[in-house]
Amino acid sequence: MSMQPSSRRCKQCRKKVPADSAFVSQLRAFCSFDCLQGFTQSERGRKTIEKSYRAETKDRKEKLKTKSDYLKEAQVAFNAYVRARDKDEACISCDNYVLDDQIGGGWDAGHYRSTGSSPHLRFHLHNCHKQCVKCNRYLSGNVTEYRKGLIRKIGIEKVEALETMNEVQSQRFSVEYLKRIKRIFTKKKQKVLQSKL
């Protein structure tokens, strides 16, 4: 027994449309080409309005951001790059390999000299390396072991240079600088991840 297709209603004007009409698909039915054209134009119009609304919302959110918001975004991008750069390495402090799927992610980008005591080294690549959550958060950076791992990784001269970088001047990052940092390290992270595939 074959099933006869029933008539459907036009998506634009709501008139009944026979199932064998040329303007009937599985998703939509139209009674004429004019209705089909009117519907696509209105849908396009809707999409254009939605697109402009999203752009306006994005602009408004951007204008409401504070300098601290830009600093957080730049730090997130920098930390993500450091974790990607050191992806195949063990924790700089304890030499353990932790699984990424652990609660909390398993890995942080740990700073040798903290961002609170040395804000001028916040985005210095020698100062930040992949570190397990245990060492970074629960052992306050595990600094003595961090130093040993850092000496193995970059050498004693660079570690001592890092330790003597005591610029007393207050490091004030401009909004433009922070946007640039975010942009640069987002691109660097993508390149690193592509090269490790």
Secondary structure, 3 states (H helix, E strand, C coil): CCCCCCCEECCCCCCEECCCCCCECCCCECCCHHHHHHHHHHHHHHHHHHHHHHHHHHHHHHHHCCHHHHHHHHHHHHHHHHHHHCCCCCCCCCCCCCCCCCCCCCEEEEECCCCCCCHHHCCCHHHEEEEEHHHHHHCCCCHHHHHHHHHHHHCHHHHHHHHHCCCCCCCCCCHHHHHHHHHHHHHHHHHHHHHCC
